[in-house]
Structure formats: structure tokens, C-alpha cells
Amino acid sequence: MERVLNKIYKILNGEGMYIPEILKVFPYVNNEKFRRYYSLLSKLCNKNVVMHCLAVSLYTYEVGLKLKRKGHNVDLDLAVFGALLHDIGRSKTHGINHGIEGGRIIREYNLGEKLALIVERHIGGGIPKEEAVKLGLPPRDYIPTTLEEKLVAHCDNLIIGTRRVDINVVVEKFRRKLSCDNIDHPVILRIVKLNDEINLLLGEEKLCHIECDVER
């Protein structure tokens, strides 16, 4: 996983040659729009954020491809681009409002409302209006509604840094973060619900998550 991500990073930064192996795993390294969005991301954010966004993009591509093969109507380009840009707001803040800041950046650069909404709605399993008000966010719903929004949020949940993890690891992380004795917390329940929804769509191809082999 790390080997593949490092090669993708080098290719996108002009430090490495195109490698057929990498193009097979992640053809977006040769996509003009993806490279343009990557240039913006890398200009605004530090390498750790960039590498995380690349990891989420790769995972989103893999899961999105499985969904398409299952016959689900997913805009793979939109999802992968949204995954790449989902944390661009971390160039302004690492707080809960980084999704809001990211949406503002997307709109500032006129990259499209669909991308802006993916960025705004990617946190956890989404943030409902009443919770947003308590958190000091603009009073509206930030719940992912489209398949592309759900896909990006879900893949982001299952990646810590650049490492793929199981949903149980995610639940435990949020349980500690929220100081919960159990998982019966609205934030955790939304994350689990989103996980179950994507796995239901995947059917027998549901995700194995932990260090899946992308170096095939």
C-alpha cells in the first residue's frame, strides 16, 4: 500500500516515470483533471494531508469500481476527484469545520457544487443540522446523500493516515474520542450505518479493509 502511494506521489510530482503497474492500479495518475486538482491540493496542503487524500482517492476508486461492476450508478470521476479534495480545508484548519472551509475553497476556485458538497459532507457519517448548530457550524445538514458523497465519507472513515483499517478500529477510535463506554452514540451509529449501507451495495464483495492488497 505505502509503496503504491509513494509511486503515485512521485509520478504526480514529476519525480518518477509512468509505470504500467501503477496505471493499472490507479489510472487517474494520467487524468488531466485529477492532476490539475492534485496541483491545487499540493499547493495548499502539507504532504501528510496530500498523502492521506491520495490514499482515500485510491480506495474510493477501488470501491467505486466494485460498485459500478455491481450495476450501481456511481459517477466514478466525481467520487475520485471528491476524495482527492475532501481534506483541502485542512489548509485552513484541522478542526471540525475543515469540511466547511474546504467547500468554500472548492467554490472559490469554481470547481463545481457537487464537489463542494462532497467536501462539506465527508466528516464521519455526516453531521445533522441540530448537531452542526451545537458545533458552531453554519446551520444546515451535512449528511451525505448521493452515492458519491457516501462513498468518499466511507472510504475516508476507513483510512487513518494512509493505512486502511477495519470498521471496528474506526468505531473504537471514535469511542475513545467521544469518551463513550459503548457505541450507542449518534456519531458512531451514523458511521456504522454508512458502513453497512456500502457493504450492502457491495454484496459478496464487501470490503475486507485491513491492508487490502493493491499491489496486484
N, C-alpha and C positions, 0 to 999 in steps of 0.2 A: 504493500500500500504506500508506504513512505517513498519507496524507490520510484514508483509510478508518479506520485505527486511531485517529487523533485524534478523528474524529467519533464513533466508538463510545465512546471515553473520555469525551467531553463529554456525550453522551447519558446514560451511566451515572452521571455525577456531577451530573446535573441542570443542566448548563451549556448544553445545546442542545436544540432541538426534535427530535421524531421525524422522520426523513427517509425517505420511501418507498424511496429508493435504498439506504440503509443496511439497512433492514428486509429488502429483497430479498437483499442480500448476506449478512447475518447476523441472522436473525430472533430470535436469543437475547437481543438487547438488550431485547426486550419479554417475556422469560420471567421469571416471578416468582422461581423458584428460582435461576436464574442470577444475577439481580440481588441476591438475598439472599447468595449465595456471594461475589459480587463485593464486596459491602459488607464482609464479613469480611476478604477478601483485602486490600482497600484500607485497612482499619483497621490491619492488622498489618504490611503491607509498604510499602516506598517505591515511588515512581512508576515507576522503572526496572523493578522486578520486576513490577509491575502491568501495565505496557505489554507486557513480554515474555509474560506469561501470556495477555493478550488476543490477542497475535499467534499464539500456539500454539493458543488456542481457535478462532480463525478458521480457521486451517489445518486443524485437526482436523475442524472442521465440513465444510469443503470436501472433504477426502479421504474422510471418513466417508460423506458423501452419495454420492460416486462408488462407494464400496464397496457401499452399500445398493442403488444402481441396478444394480450388477453381480449382485445377488442374495445378497450375503453378509449373514449375520445379525449386525449390529452394533447395539448399543444407543447410538444417537447422542447421546441426552441424557447418559447416563453418561460417554461419552467426552469430550463438550464440557465438562461440569462438572469432570471429572478434569483436563482440560487447563488449565482456569481456575485450579484449585487446586494444580497439580503443584509449584509452587515456593513454596508458602506457608511451608514450613520455612525459607526464607531469611530469615524474620523472626527466626530464632534463630541461624542460622549459614549461611555461604556455603561451608562445607566439604562433603566427600563425604557427610557424614551429614545433609545438609539434607533428603534424602528420608525418612530415619527420623524426623527432627523433624516433618516435615510430616505423616507418618502419625499421629504422636502427637496433633497438633493436630486432625486430622480426627476421631479417636476421642474426643478431649476434648469436641468440640462435637457428638458423636453424629451425624455426617453419613453414617455407613454404612461397613461393612467394604470393600465394593467400591471406594469412592472412596479409602479409606485405602491399599489395595493398589496402585491406580494411582499414587498419590503416592510410595509407597515404592519402586516398581519402574520408575520413569521414567528413571533415570540411564543414559545411553548405550544399550547393548543389554542392560542388566541386569547384575547382579553375582552370580555364583555363591557358594555358601556358603564355599568354601575361600578365595576372594578376599576375601569380606566379613570373615572372621576376620583376615586379614593387614592389612586396612584399619582394624581396631578396631571394626567394626560388630557388632551382635548376630548370633550365628552361625546364619544361615539364608539360604536362597536369596532373591535379589531379582531374579529373572529374570521379565520379563513373560510371562504365559501366556495370558491372554484376548486376544481381538482388540482390545478397548477399551484394555487396558494396552499392547499393542504399538503401537497407533495413536498414542497420546499420546507414548510414548517416541520413536517415529519422527519425528513432527512436531516435537517438541522438539529432536531432533538437527539437524533441517534449518532451524532458526531461530537465528541469532546476534543477540542483542538483539531487534530487531523485523524483521530482514532475513532473507528466505528465501534459502537457499544450496543449491548442488548437493552431492550426497553426496561428491564429490571434495574440496570445500572442507572438509567435516567430517572426512574422513579425514586431510587434511593438518594440520588443527588438532590432532587427537589424536596424529598422528605427531610433531609438534613438542613437544606437551605431555608425551608419554611418552619423548621423546628416542630415537625409533626410526629406524633407517636405512631400514626398509621397512615395509610394512603388515602383516607377518606377526606381529601381536601379538594375543593373545586379546581385549583390549578393542576393538581396531579390527575384528577379524574378526566379533565379535558385532554391532557396529553395521552393518557391510556386510551380514551375513546378514539382519538385520531389514529393512534397506532392500530387499533382493532379495525377501524374503517379501511385503512390502506391494505392491511393484511387480508381483509375480506375480499377486496377487489382483486388481490393477487391470487387468491385461492391457494392451490397447492404450491405455488411458487413464493409463498410468504417468506419474508426476509429472515436470513439466519443472523444478520447483523455483525456478530463478533468476528472482526478481522476476515471478512469475506475475501476470497482470492480474486483480485482484479488483475493479477499479473499473468493471466492465462495466455 
